[in-house]
Amino acid sequence: QRLRALFQYKPQNIDELMINAGDFIYVDPTHQCDVSEGWVVGTSHRTGCRGFLPENYTEKAHESDTWVKHREYVFVTASRSSTQTEREYNVKLNGEAHNPSMSRSGANVLSTQNAPLRRAVLVMRHGERVDQVFGKSWLQQCLTPDGKYYRADLNFPSALPKRKDSMKQFECDPPLSCCGIFQSRLIGEALLDQEVLVSYVYSSPALRCVQTAQHVLQGLELNQKVKIRVEPGLFEWTKWEASKVIPNFMTVAELAEASYNVDTSYRGNFPLSSLVPSESYEDYLSRSSAPLLLLFAFSGVSGVILIVGHGSSLAACTRPLMGLPSRDSSDFAQMVRKIPSLGMCFCEELKEQNKWQMVNPPVKTLTHGANAAFNWRYTIMED
């Protein structure tokens, strides 16, 4: 079911959805069982964010209202000889400048290693997580009666990594969906196209963040060259944890055994044991910015540092770097709601002026719509 927003709604709670008049919202009827009367839970077509919203702020929209006219492309096969005119046409195809000689290869990125590198920080939120699509009970949907995992939908991961404790721990530390994996790799490929040289990668201990970092590096063709440093201080504000306890994360050794390219020798700036439930806002900001500020205290650090965290990481990691004061906690929560999967921000150093500034990220945003579960029997065969 698709709805159109009639009015703007500004969330009053962390689990509510920000909408503007004219926004389209996808609502899955199967996810409305536990929703209070007068409210629905939906996903914004504009932002990709999901949350509760008042039903009387919306009206039903026709499905065709959200159809998208996709760009048309002309493909020229390699075996066809092209004239000068055709080559000029291909370069200006669709009004965009294309460089046919540019090879999307890690060699292009690595060839810049000898050049002087400016320091920059790219902070991104993790990709789409399974519970974002299938709800908090996603794991129950994927377990056989004898407790074995199976893929109940193609957007579920084909397998879950092995861990020594119970599989139930994935409920509080969910993995990426298959779309989340694709999103992450797509971002990595786009960074490779722009010849962005990533020197270091730091990740929250949350599995979805480690997986995002892994697949971004695969897209960059750096997964065998740059290791992921798991930094507990980058975990999201624990006040927002629904379970009110710190998730039981996979250990670095378990991640390495599961073929994640983590740095087993790295010791985090903030010990995992120091994470406490329902911490204060000030404590969260302090631990989130500390690893980055400590890192730049060393003069040998150069190139782009990739930080994969949560929606809250974008402001918490960058504002101290630029010398900006922290936001009010309520404003901070409103800001985080607007950050979609793989949302990112980019800071670069102005060394001559001894300061940092935020600039446009090296790649464009990733926007896509919702895709509901489809049951042909109920849709096609029902009278």
Secondary structure as the mmCIF struct_conf table of DSSP 4:
data_model
#
loop_
_struct_conf.conf_type_id
_struct_conf.id
_struct_conf.beg_label_comp_id
_struct_conf.beg_label_asym_id
_struct_conf.beg_label_seq_id
_struct_conf.end_label_comp_id
_struct_conf.end_label_asym_id
_struct_conf.end_label_seq_id
STRN STRN1 ARG A 2 ALA A 5
BEND BEND1 LEU A 6 PHE A 7
STRN STRN2 TYR A 9 TYR A 9
BEND BEND2 GLN A 12 ASN A 13
TURN_TY1_P TURN_TY1_P1 ILE A 14 ASP A 15
STRN STRN3 GLU A 16 GLU A 16
HELX_LH_PP_P HELX_LH_PP_P1 LEU A 17 MET A 18
STRN STRN4 ILE A 19 ILE A 19
TURN_TY1_P TURN_TY1_P2 ALA A 21 GLY A 22
STRN STRN5 PHE A 24 TYR A 26
HELX_RH_3T_P HELX_RH_3T_P1 PRO A 29 HIS A 31
TURN_TY1_P TURN_TY1_P3 CYS A 33 ASP A 34
HELX_LH_PP_P HELX_LH_PP_P2 VAL A 35 SER A 36
TURN_TY1_P TURN_TY1_P4 GLU A 37 GLY A 38
STRN STRN6 TRP A 39 SER A 44
TURN_TY1_P TURN_TY1_P5 HIS A 45 THR A 47
STRN STRN7 ARG A 50 PRO A 54
HELX_RH_3T_P HELX_RH_3T_P2 GLU A 55 TYR A 57
STRN STRN8 THR A 58 LYS A 60
HELX_RH_3T_P HELX_RH_3T_P3 GLU A 63 THR A 66
HELX_LH_PP_P HELX_LH_PP_P3 LYS A 69 GLU A 72
TURN_TY1_P TURN_TY1_P6 ALA A 78 SER A 79
BEND BEND3 ARG A 80 ARG A 80
HELX_RH_AL_P HELX_RH_AL_P1 GLN A 84 VAL A 91
TURN_TY1_P TURN_TY1_P7 LYS A 92 LYS A 92
HELX_RH_3T_P HELX_RH_3T_P4 LEU A 93 GLY A 95
TURN_TY1_P TURN_TY1_P8 PRO A 100 SER A 101
HELX_RH_AL_P HELX_RH_AL_P2 GLY A 106 LEU A 110
TURN_TY1_P TURN_TY1_P9 SER A 111 ASN A 114
BEND BEND4 ALA A 115 ALA A 115
STRN STRN9 ALA A 120 ARG A 125
STRN STRN10 ARG A 129 ARG A 129
HELX_RH_AL_P HELX_RH_AL_P3 VAL A 130 PHE A 134
TURN_TY1_P TURN_TY1_P10 LYS A 136 LEU A 139
HELX_RH_3T_P HELX_RH_3T_P5 GLN A 140 CYS A 142
STRN STRN11 LEU A 143 LEU A 143
TURN_TY1_P TURN_TY1_P11 PRO A 145 ASP A 146
BEND BEND5 GLY A 147 GLY A 147
STRN STRN12 TYR A 149 TYR A 149
BEND BEND6 ALA A 152 ASP A 153
TURN_TY1_P TURN_TY1_P12 LEU A 154 ASN A 155
BEND BEND7 PHE A 156 PHE A 156
BEND BEND8 SER A 158 SER A 158
BEND BEND9 LYS A 164 ASP A 165
HELX_RH_3T_P HELX_RH_3T_P6 MET A 167 GLU A 171
TURN_TY1_P TURN_TY1_P13 CYS A 172 CYS A 172
BEND BEND10 ASP A 173 ASP A 173
STRN STRN13 LEU A 176 LEU A 176
HELX_RH_AL_P HELX_RH_AL_P4 CYS A 178 ASP A 193
TURN_TY1_P TURN_TY1_P14 GLN A 194 GLU A 195
STRN STRN14 VAL A 198 SER A 203
BEND BEND11 PRO A 205 ALA A 206
HELX_RH_AL_P HELX_RH_AL_P5 LEU A 207 LEU A 220
TURN_TY1_P TURN_TY1_P15 GLU A 221 GLU A 221
TURN_TY1_P TURN_TY1_P16 ASN A 223 LYS A 225
BEND BEND12 VAL A 226 VAL A 226
STRN STRN15 ILE A 228 VAL A 230
HELX_RH_3T_P HELX_RH_3T_P7 PRO A 232 LEU A 234
BEND BEND13 PHE A 235 PHE A 235
HELX_LH_PP_P HELX_LH_PP_P4 GLU A 236 TRP A 237
HELX_RH_3T_P HELX_RH_3T_P8 THR A 238 TRP A 240
TURN_TY1_P TURN_TY1_P17 ALA A 242 SER A 243
BEND BEND14 LYS A 244 VAL A 245
HELX_LH_PP_P HELX_LH_PP_P5 PHE A 249 THR A 251
HELX_RH_AL_P HELX_RH_AL_P6 VAL A 252 GLU A 257
TURN_TY1_P TURN_TY1_P18 ALA A 258 SER A 259
STRN STRN16 VAL A 262 VAL A 262
TURN_TY1_P TURN_TY1_P19 THR A 264 SER A 265
BEND BEND15 ASN A 269 PHE A 270
HELX_RH_3T_P HELX_RH_3T_P9 LEU A 272 SER A 274
TURN_TY1_P TURN_TY1_P20 PRO A 277 SER A 278
HELX_RH_AL_P HELX_RH_AL_P7 TYR A 281 LEU A 295
TURN_TY1_P TURN_TY1_P21 PHE A 296 ALA A 297
BEND BEND16 PHE A 298 PHE A 298
TURN_TY1_P TURN_TY1_P22 SER A 299 GLY A 300
BEND BEND17 GLY A 303 GLY A 303
STRN STRN17 VAL A 304 GLY A 309
TURN_TY1_P TURN_TY1_P23 GLY A 311 SER A 312
HELX_RH_AL_P HELX_RH_AL_P8 SER A 313 THR A 318
TURN_TY1_P TURN_TY1_P24 ARG A 319 GLY A 323
HELX_LH_PP_P HELX_LH_PP_P6 LEU A 324 ASP A 328
HELX_RH_AL_P HELX_RH_AL_P9 SER A 329 ARG A 337
TURN_TY1_P TURN_TY1_P25 LYS A 338 LYS A 338
TURN_TY1_P TURN_TY1_P26 SER A 341 LEU A 342
STRN STRN18 MET A 344 LEU A 350
HELX_RH_3T_P HELX_RH_3T_P10 LYS A 351 GLN A 353
TURN_TY1_P TURN_TY1_P27 ASN A 354 ASN A 354
STRN STRN19 LYS A 355 VAL A 359
BEND BEND18 PRO A 362 VAL A 363
HELX_RH_AL_P HELX_RH_AL_P10 TRP A 376 ILE A 380
BEND BEND19 MET A 381 MET A 381
#
